[in-house]
């Protein structure tokens, strides 16, 4: 076993590893990227039905209500220009409340209601996700300081 | 007055760090012993100054000094004392002070206990440590001063985020920082060795204890964080592949690789430049984690309050530290003498494979974590979800675990794969038995779960078989085996314990991911719900008052047949100061599973409550496994401590299977 042979083995191993990893990453990225859309973009029909994506905005005031099955909850996400109804049957995060920013993962049903599989709100309630800030800016409804991102 | 003393102490610490970063380095270059010796007192002085600053901040929190802005923003007079104290590091500014305190503490420990280090290496290590100190102390003083005053002071504070008022989270950050900052020692040693131009077995022996200590702390820190997520977030998830979790996981993966490659440097004098590079990368990932968490650049469920100036500062530090170190590496690494040769099938070969897999795994996690950033730069708004990480990570983990049992049975230089596999027959048989048992109990579960359980069993039994081989269990009389076991170096014990611990943790992860059962329902007091062989009776809800919150406390009786197994009291708490609620799940744990109850909204108009019940098989094993791994690291560390004192080259033969006289 010469030094050169050893180098060769290590190199081949490295390249195999790198190749496998790249392949895995590409395959996984293809299926698991989630795009972010605001209610205005949904209104403009930029989203295909059944496509999984992230919806962000503010929880509209007085919109949170239990569903008839008693377990789920429905609420409205708004970017102050347009609105989307959301249904969700998991655990709402403790920081979730009306008037605060929220990001939900899920897809649109045929009736235009967003069915969420996850709902995120921040630990830090002064913070608004950068995505939501931009969505509000695009909708022309941003009221915060310019440096607030 | 006291906050000003703290502020001045921080400034003093910055100046001492600046001295520590420059004078010893110049001294080592000129061969001036007096200049080099200055590193020690500077390091000790720095830690004392930062300790004073930390104590001053602690005092402000303990007495609720609301003239200090930081206390106003993060504390409240009605908060329990434990959380007043943990509030010191529950916010950005205070946590940075803890960060530099631990950094300086590590430096001072090298100064005090590194007597047998060559003076020039010691001076350079401390100088590099001083540079990191200058960077972070400058960061605190320039952008995150915890001692800012408010005038006029408010009557009371804003309270610490109630989610953070929890024992699991109170001790989670200090352990994480011990881990992150501990890797700075490996970094300093690597950079010092590059300046010195020499890496040898002795160097590896000095680096390993620091890396091991940092790794143990990080293991405990990550375990605590995931345990907190499990019981606090209300549904029993223990890992989310969230950017902030990844930020702590990447240094752990790279640090695990570093532990193993340093072993090769120590025993065989090979893989030297790779190990130096890994040390730099590991600390770089720790800094990257700090950057991701502090800058708020990624969407995460955890985050500190965000300030872009801070993000820029940490990014500059990251670029300076890692860029500088990598340039130094590029210039100096070719000069390192290449070491011993080895065949692909050998202990070294197995450790190289381990390193490749761990580093590849680190890289994939890094890509998944940073991809949204790059996409954002190109105008897309995307995120990478948990499925990405599961798809990428699991195929890399499988060969890693498979190698883990085989590697230690291979000889250094040239190993015998068939022989190693032959000696693992017992482990294989046990693995098959465990997999069949899992199939019998959970025939409906996913097939991948069987593979997962088999991997866990393989890691666990592989570690035990390797240990049994070392002490020749069942082949020689038990008394002789016992004597051999006592004679084995502590590092061998540590390896077995840590590897077995990983097996236990994997079993826990697989068990709860594959065989979890859940019931979400609206219940009236008196209702009974079946859950995975148990019956859970909802007895009712009563209001209770805590020290700084009010709560609805549910009462649930868990029965199996006629026997009452447990009574559980989940709560929904409301913290009036922060105007925020938290969900406190109640958990009944047996060794093999958890019954997990969380109270949802209620009562509805018809008197019902939303209730979430989960049965998590094997889940306690995740954290038990993490503790076992950390214990393994500590056992190994206790061996190193003895050896660090030993002079260079006075080493036992690498084949440690020979009985040693009791020490």
Interface residues (C-beta under 8 A of the other chain):
Chain A: X1 X2 X3 X6 X9 X10 X13 X14 X17 X18 X20 X21 X24 X25 X27 X28 X29 X31 X32 X33 X34 X35 X36 X54 X66 X69 X70 X71 X73 X89 X90 X91 X93 X94 X95 X103 X105 X120 X122 X123 X124 X125 X126 X127 X129 X130 X131 X134 X147 X149
Chain B: X161 X162 X163 X164 X233 X234 X235 X296 X297 X299 X301 X302 X303 X304 X305 X306 X308 X338 X341 X342 X343 X344 X352 X353 X356 X357 X360 X363 X364 X367 X368 X371 X375 X380 X381 X382 X383 X384 X385 X387 X388 X391 X392 X395 X396 X520 X521 X522 X580 X581 X582 X583 X598 X600 X601 X604 X608 X610 X612
